[in-house]
Amino acid sequence: MQDISQQPEGPRFKLLYQSDSCVVINKPAGISFHSDNNEAGLVVQLSEQLQQRLWPVHRLDKVTSGILLLATSEHSAAFFSEQFSSRRIQKRYLAISHMKPKKKQGWIKGDMSKSRNGSWKLMRTQENPAITHFISHFDATRQQRQFLLAPKTGKTHQLRVAMKSLSAPIDGDQRYGGQAADRAYLHSYALRFCEINGDTISLIAPPESSWGALPAPWQQADYLFSDQ
């Protein structure tokens, strides 16, 4: 097992963690997960960078940056896929919105239904709901609100739709009505998972400086993975 969080600059994808069973990277925003329009996707590019085959076990939208885990074998892919599906892997995301939310913390629950042009919408029904817990902090210096999001399910566009349902769409998320920005401000910030050998791995990938200073507790793994 090798912790290579201090890897030098150079490769396109920064490795946060690597072992015989998986690799974890800090994904830049703007890169598609799968190949399309003759452009190699993230999985292909990372496989070429590491010179090994990789198996995706979860995904991030093109607009989203941050922590992403990929398995290094069919066996480990089945192991991590089961952990994700059973919700034993803990994920934390950051988002920014300049719009005032309906509430500052709490739960967002509801079924998700396909809308127009590849978008989704949150329903009031609870048959197979998307579930997200969140807290927020107002950054008075930048006049923006930072959100710490803890998804309990893994639906397509779940967090982007959840933020829109709060009347605070993510800055830069044009699909869901966010304020214009240089990117969509959604970042996969922290991940805690169990390795095949039983070790618990906790990773944090701080966002770029353009996000502003985060509250001190949000920078501590013990707080991030507790029930806030």
Secondary structure, DSSP 4 states (H G I P E B T S, - for coil): -B--TTPPS-SSSEEEEE-SSEEEEEEPTT--SS-BTTB--HHHHHHHHHTS--EESS---TT-EEEEEEESSHHHHHHHHHHHHTT-SEEEEEEEESSPPS-SSEEEEE-EEE-STT-EEE-S--SS-EEEEEEEEEETTTTEEEEEEEESS--TTHHHHHHHHTT-PPTT-GGGTPPP-SS--EEEEEEEEE-TTS-EEEEE----GGG-PPPGGGG-HHHHTS--
